Amino acid sequence: MPTAALPAHAKLLDDFAARRPAALARAISIVENRRDGASRLLASLHPMLGRARRIGITGPPGAGKSTLTTRLAEHYRKAGLTVGIIAVDPTSPYTGGALLGDRIRMESVALDNGIFIRSMATRGALGGLAAATRDVCDVLDAFGFDRLLVETVGVGQSELDVAHTADTSVLVIVPESGDSIQTLKAGLMEAADLFVVNKADRPGADRMRHEMKLMLGLRMGQLARNVPAHHGVDLARMGRRARAERDASQESSHAMGEPSWTPPVLATSAERGEGISELASALDAHFDYLEKSGTLLTRRRARLRDRVVEGVDRSLHDRIWNDRALTARLEALLPDVEEGRTTPLAASEELIAQVATLLSHSRSTNSESEVA
């Protein structure tokens, strides 16, 4: 059964249910900074989840993600929808907080009562998101926002966490992004559901969009039909095999009445507000596909699974490394490792055995407490 929130949070939850922004900001701070009762607060909010559509916006620095996010938020507000924005910023080397660069660029919507913007520092987390991004998404979802826009920090080719956080992932690039092959690295192309060539009024935008479509066609097995082998790789044969696999999958989907999705490549000029309606329509179309195909349920279940695994990892990490006896034993083993009397692997195995005893003792103590 879910754990009840702390008594100290009773007033906070009442204000939260009344949709008071101050309560939302405080709840996010508790969760983001993992203050006392954060897990219990999230447990209290869990039954309220599932309404918001979560949209991830990622891409290289300078692609115009913040401006695009702002324009998309404005579009949703004109449609009568409320928007929660999480802008993940680099960490300040002095305070450890977010540098607030993205939030400053969203100044035009900052005073809209239907929009809530939260800047989060990465705090050393990789993958383009902050460690508590998913928790903050849950808080905003529970508050009742219709759309959640999660903008990654813009670290480049490793921003894949957003695909595990959002229902729909949007990859934003610009004509100056360079060779389109670079955008294939580290799976960014595989992770995105929609592609946007922003700043489309600049030279090279049409070429970039065309190249992106070619790359997507290759990924989907639609190209390389008459391409000769190159450096020992027969692209034609690879293309035929990919097409066969895709066709078999599509035939199976059609036979079962399931829809299929081909990622579109859109052109926008966020600074001018051009292409935003088309982007919003594509986002709606993708969500419709997710619902009809059953993929939405699959993605959200995978997201919940990740949350459970994260919770186990976090709890075990805290339980293990907050144990004084274990850390003392680690320090005692280091001289033997340094002088070659034992190895790092052997030392870690010894610590793992001690961890097993520690966890077993914890279970016994908890069981005795429950009986009492």
Helices and strands as residue ranges (DSSP letters): G 7-9, H 10-17, H 21-32, H 38-45, G 46-48, E 53-58, H 65-78, E 83-89, H 101-105, G 107-109, E 115-121, H 133-143, E 147-151, G 161-164, E 168-173, G 175-177, G 180-187, H 188-191, E 194-197, H 205-219, H 235-255, E 265-267, H 276-293, H 295-321, H 324-338, H 344-371
